[in-house]
Amino acid sequence: MLLLGPINVLNDLLLKAFSQETITFFIWPLIQIGLVVTLVALWVAYATYLERKISAFMQARLGPMRVGPWGLLQPIADGLKLLTKEDFIPDKADRWIFFFAPYIAVASAFIVFSVIPFGPDWAVIADVNIGLLLVLAVSSVGVLALILAGWSSNSKYALLGGLRSSAQMVSYEVAMGLSLIGALMFARTLSLSGIVAAQASDSIWFLVYQPTGFFLFLISGIAENNRAPFDLPEAESELVAGFHTEYSGMRWSLFFMAEYAAMVVVSAVATTVYLGGWYFPFVYRLEAAGQHNLFVFVSLLVFLVKTSIILYVYFWLRWTLPRFRYDQLMDIGWKWLIPSALINIVLSGFAIFVVQALDGWRGINTIESLERGLNLTATGKGIMIAIGVAGLFITAGLLARINWRSRDFHLKTQRRNIRLVNVPKGKPAVQPGS
Amino acid sequence: MPLVKTPKPTFAQKLKRFFMIDFIKGLTLTLKYNLGALTDKDAVAGKGIYTEQYPKVRPDVAPRFHGAPRLNMDPETHDTLCIACNLCAIACPEDCIDVIPMDVEIIVAGKPRKKKVLDEFIFDTSRCMFCALCQEACPTSCLELTQDFELATYSRAGFVWNREMLEQGRETVKYTS
């Protein structure tokens, strides 16, 4: 493989100056970090381009066309423009917090990339055994940036946006964490590489075991990123631009970058946990054929394609659905997502119990081994998938039953409320002189 | 007693709601537009994309569109066709045309005669409403409203066109990329 041959050559070259330990634990990670930061920044920049293009196509427009062929240089032009614009700070703003809020947003979004397995072997920076926990913890720090930005701007719109974002994050963070637990019960590890390995050794995606969990994670992820239809913190029709109303120039673009990087993070985590990460059915054949670097490279491409598909779903939903009302947002978070995440956990536990109880009963063989996660036979997979798909309907049906009186769900109740506040008969609606 | 009578949902409606059929319909609609835009080859006013790439690709205006005025010339002698009859100025409901004639001495059958010819033609496009009554009044089909629609200028004075401009037309920048 011509493209990837230089890796070994570079290692030999570095060996002349450093010991092998220094190279493995210091120099290679530095190179990886540099590469990932550059590529992710580029990816984020082109995500904005793609968003504009896709939104244009969905509205029968063309999108950016003037800068470069098909407007391909538009992100670079935008970046240059934003760099040269005035960095305006309001007079009464809290200067230091106003300065640092964008950096918190960007840092929290970019730190997560350190544990994401873009591929096997050298394509992952750090395989931490608490990877998923770190992702959840660091990405929730991003909320702090929004709150600080909203508060320090000393503007009512920004403050309202910050308040909304804090409330929204608190509600959806819970559902996000709970929705992942189902998948973790199958993987039996928090390490993201371990989760991919569990899916690879089972040669299945957790999406088919955990459809409910996947949808819950996707919905709460979209809400977590303040994307439409959950973009209440920056609802432009009500709050001008929400928490970044007072920001301009490069600082504003940092928020923008953070939003898109967080989107990439959520799609990458969803890919890793539910879509098998870099694993693709026939990708191991390359490894068996002795072409290790090509194997890593193909896995990397598979990961990028899967993540891009989820990113497309983000854009797709944004340009299809209108924004939720604030009470609807809270209702979805607390009355629908969190209970369904809990039901999902119970059902996954039930599925695992059933599979384990059936193993060896009347010659039914469900579990192969418990090496990396839960290795199931075809029968076990069938049972698991059946319970997973049934779980979607069970969850939806159960919650529809529980929430049938809820205001957002049941239109009749809303109208009953209208009747209750109605003015009694015989009394004028507006009191004279009031 | 609710204010509005709410009919009880039928089983089919409940099923439709449960499987989120309307949501899926919305998603397919946007996806259809997206794929239509991607497969639209000529990319201008085709079936997928309606955007016109204006300075690059000029739009075709309607055949009866009235745009910038022009004074036509005899294609052989390159003399103006205008006979300074002032009919267009009379026809103009906005009084935006000024025809300034000039007398020249010519010899007709050995005798010196005076002939009225066009000296200057002032057309104020800022007041013109492009009704083309002047075009209809012109006996020699000299004055014509063309299909050219780019009339914007940087100053108010730029709207007043003189004879030279009317005969040669405005210079427009042609963009290629």
HADDOCK unambig.tbl for C-alpha pairs under 7 A between the chains (distance, minus, plus):
assign (segid A and resid 54 and name CA) (segid B and resid 34 and name CA) 6.87 0.50 0.50
assign (segid A and resid 57 and name CA) (segid B and resid 33 and name CA) 6.49 0.50 0.50
assign (segid A and resid 57 and name CA) (segid B and resid 34 and name CA) 4.84 0.50 0.50
assign (segid A and resid 57 and name CA) (segid B and resid 37 and name CA) 5.40 0.50 0.50
assign (segid A and resid 58 and name CA) (segid B and resid 30 and name CA) 5.34 0.50 0.50
assign (segid A and resid 58 and name CA) (segid B and resid 31 and name CA) 6.98 0.50 0.50
assign (segid A and resid 58 and name CA) (segid B and resid 33 and name CA) 5.00 0.50 0.50
assign (segid A and resid 58 and name CA) (segid B and resid 34 and name CA) 4.66 0.50 0.50
assign (segid A and resid 59 and name CA) (segid B and resid 33 and name CA) 6.99 0.50 0.50
assign (segid A and resid 60 and name CA) (segid B and resid 33 and name CA) 6.54 0.50 0.50
assign (segid A and resid 60 and name CA) (segid B and resid 37 and name CA) 6.40 0.50 0.50
assign (segid A and resid 60 and name CA) (segid B and resid 48 and name CA) 6.02 0.50 0.50
assign (segid A and resid 60 and name CA) (segid B and resid 49 and name CA) 4.52 0.50 0.50
assign (segid A and resid 60 and name CA) (segid B and resid 50 and name CA) 5.91 0.50 0.50
assign (segid A and resid 61 and name CA) (segid B and resid 49 and name CA) 5.37 0.50 0.50
assign (segid A and resid 61 and name CA) (segid B and resid 50 and name CA) 6.03 0.50 0.50
assign (segid A and resid 61 and name CA) (segid B and resid 51 and name CA) 5.36 0.50 0.50
assign (segid A and resid 62 and name CA) (segid B and resid 49 and name CA) 6.58 0.50 0.50
assign (segid A and resid 62 and name CA) (segid B and resid 51 and name CA) 6.11 0.50 0.50
assign (segid A and resid 320 and name CA) (segid B and resid 26 and name CA) 6.28 0.50 0.50
assign (segid A and resid 320 and name CA) (segid B and resid 27 and name CA) 6.13 0.50 0.50
assign (segid A and resid 320 and name CA) (segid B and resid 30 and name CA) 6.39 0.50 0.50
assign (segid A and resid 412 and name CA) (segid B and resid 6 and name CA) 6.86 0.50 0.50
assign (segid A and resid 415 and name CA) (segid B and resid 2 and name CA) 6.40 0.50 0.50
assign (segid A and resid 416 and name CA) (segid B and resid 2 and name CA) 5.96 0.50 0.50
assign (segid A and resid 419 and name CA) (segid B and resid 2 and name CA) 6.45 0.50 0.50
assign (segid A and resid 419 and name CA) (segid B and resid 3 and name CA) 6.61 0.50 0.50
